[in-house]
């Protein structure tokens, strides 16, 4: 790397950090820090061991819950995330993980975050879905107060769960609408689990006033995206990598202004794309499809929103204006109030270009000096 290109890379990294970001696609289960896992599982990295079996070092835990380059599919990636479920079965753990997820986002100057999680994954030791949601919301709201950011929680149903379980989950999610649940999602492995199985659950969520987002077009083709929109009423699509496989589906998404929640780093890790160079984010943006940039599972993929924005510019060749447009799209399509969307647009209106940055543009916390962030 030449001195000039290295300098540009540093400049873009700084700009990516100071940019007020809107993260619409980030999973609670992919936010568990390895050190937190150790402390929850064994009482601390040096605490007394509560159980004899299992990994005990930070290195061994990290290797089991973070990518290491051996992943060959979405299923491989999901196994990394499944490892953390053993420490997510108590209210105290869920509150902590949710708090730390928001804290980590705030450290990357994320102004608004929609954290999502699958409550039924955390009921293996007696908690109900309502217990899980309440604990997560408690942790999130505490972090919102401390770090002066905002957001909401998206309840995720799983494709491979019995449809009736997801119907009951949707009913519980709606009950938490006034406490911070803003949306309902369908996640998990697309292969062999069509979204039509869960149409009733999503009808309940829609009728209850929740926003609808659906993972689609990641491990399955464009027809999965079509069904997400036409069968489940998706207002946003999680990933949508394979949208271009069907021109009619692309037109459906574009004409209905349905944004894609794209997550470049994890899309490589799940083999949805073979490399960042082949990622379709920019081509979709140029085709008039609405696109957002997100970090998906930051701890699992060893990434964050600053890194995803920097990669979008350095590897996917987005301009700073393109990135800001993606953030504006995210603000427009957040499951938030109009007042909150206006706040986000005000933040984004004050973004300087990378070439015009100075120490006066940034505060120590990564915010702007115009008083719009506290």
C-alpha positions, 0 to 999 in steps of 0.5 A: 500500500502506498503512503497516499492510499494508506492515508486515504484508508485512514481518512475513510476509517475516521469518516466511517467512525464519525458518521452517525449510523443507522443499524437495522439488522443486528442479531442479539445472539451475534453480539455476545462477547467471548469474555462475556461468555466466559463470565456467564458460563464459568463465573469469569475467566479466573473465577471458580469453574462451575462445570468441569466440561467445556472450553475455559480459555478466551482463545478456545471460546473465541474459536467456537463462537467466531468465524475462523475461515472454515465456514462453508455455508449459512448452516456452518455460520449458524453453528457458531451462533448456536454455541452461545445459547448455553449462556443466554437462558437467564434474565440477567444474562439477556439483560447484560448481552442486550446492554453490551450490544447497544454499548458496542454500537454506541461506541461506533457512533450508531445513532439508532439500532434495531436489535433483533433476537429469537426469544424461543432460543432462550427458553430452554431452562424455563423462561417464557418468550415474554420473560426473554423479551422483557429482559432484553428490553430492560437491557436495551433501555438501560443502555439507551439511557446511558449512551444516549442512543435510540432504537427498538427490538425486533422479535425473530421467529425461526423458519424451522420452528413449528408454525404454531409456536411462531403464532404464539410468539407473534401474539406475545410480541404484539403485547410488547409493542408499547414497551419497545418491540417494533418489528417481527422477523423470520430468520434461520436457514431458508433451505427447506423451510418456506416462509409460507409455513408462517403466514398466520404468525406474520398476519398477527404481527402485521395486524398488531402494528409491528413492522415486518422484515424477513431474511430472504435471498441469502441461502435461497433464490429470488423466489424466497424474496418474492414470497417474503413480500407477497405472502408475509408482507415484508417491508424490508428484506434481510440480505436479499443477495440473490434478488437479481436472479429474477428480474420480476422480483427485482422490479417488485422490490424496487417498485414497492421501495422495499429496502435490502438490509445488506451485511457485507462481511457476514455475507462472505462468511455465510458463503452467500457471496464468495468474496467482497469483490462479488458483493452486489450491494453497489450494483443494486444501488445503481439499479435503483434498489434501496439498500442499507448497510448493517453488521448482522452478527458483529461478534461472530463476524469480528466486525462492527458498523464502522468497519462495514461502512469503511469496507463499503467504500474501500472494497465495494467502491461506494462513495461517501455520498452513496454511504450517506444515502444508504443511511438515509434509506435506513432512517426512512425505513426504520420501524420508528416514529416520524419524530425519530426519523426526522432526528436521524435525518438531522444528524445525517444532514451535518455530515462533512465529506472525508476531505473536510474533516478536522478535529473540530468536526468530531468529539471524543465520543465520535459524535458531531460538534453541532449539538445534535448528539448528546 
